Amino acid sequence: MAGIIDLRSDTVTQPTQVIRELMASAVTGDDVYGEDPTVNQLEQFAAQLLNKEAAIFCPSGTQSNLIGLLAHCGRGDEYIVGSAAHTYLYEGGGAAVLGSIQPQPLNLNTDATFDLQALESAIKPADIHYARTRLICLENTHNGRCLPQGYTSKVKAIADKYGLAMHLDGARLFNAVVSDNSTAAKLSEDFDSVSICLSKGLGAPVGSLLVGSEALINEARHWRKMLGGGMRQAGILAAAGLYALQHHVERLNDDHQRASQLGKALGNIDGVTLKFDKAFTNMVYVQVSAEMKASLDKLAPAHNVILPSGEQMRLVTHLDIDDEDIDTIVKLFEQAAQ
């Protein structure tokens, strides 16, 4: 699909030639026995990067989030989560269906935060009539937005007050790292577990990691096996993820700059409305009329552009989109506006 400009997600990135060569030459072993050296290296590197004790490699972010929730919560327990958060809305209800864990969704503010008073009010008292609140789950980034600096420490204070654990869906944590000019360890310090995705902006073809304490990761390893996530010579995949973590974090700034450039240009086109007035990290949210969307869909193939469905669109920049592609996208929208 060379030459295609796919704006639907940063999950569509193709592995680079270097990654393909590393995958082909990866040293492997049976990971279920703990004997794949490349998987072990990836897990150790990720744990050190986030300043946690251990990590476990999973085939998907849905699975790494799920085994994190299962490791924290038992049958009949509850986790507090944003009503538009990925673990609640887009992961098939796995915590409820497979773990009998009740979600307690709360509305998210536009900056991806809970109202702290609403959060504390949602924590259930010790009463047999209620599910037992065990966990608070946050997301960074959410809709491309980074959690405000200092916010997670305030949530942590509430969690500590009630003896709750904290989990971070950090699928795009490294976008926040680059945007905030921070470190993965700093943005993760208030959390007992963190899920990070390798196959979004970092550009690996497959994989996510759950990172946390040694005890939590040992429990998660049991759940991963039960869910069918115990892979064998997984070093072929881990090699790609390791390279992505080592070499593709700082370049996320390129995606952010291009998203900003795209948002500014599209905001000047009649008929295009920016949802948040600007891009956040690598995402631009736009609204167009039904008539303009029909025109965009008709013209897009000639520009080799793939757009999301619907009149409200999330346009995502990533490893396979360059400056020339941004110009092409803008021209497409200008042509559709005419």
Secondary structure, 3 states (H helix, E strand, C coil): CCCCEECCCHHHCCCCHHHHHHHHCCCCCCHHHCCCHHHHHHHHHHHHHCCCCEEEEECCHHHHHHHHHHHHCCCCEEEEEECCCHHHHCCCCHHHHHHCCEEEEECCCCCCCCCHHHHHHHCCCCCCCCCEEEEEEEECCECCECCCCCHHHHHHHHHHHHCCEEEEEECCHHHHHHHCCCCHHHHHCCCCEEEEECCCCCCCCCCEEEEECHHHHHHHHHHHHHCCCCCCCCHHHHHHHHHHHHHCCCCHHHHHHHHHHHHHHHCCCCCCEECCCCCECCEEEEECCHHHHHHHHHHHHHHCEECCCCCEEEEECCCCCCHHHHHHHHHHHHHHHC
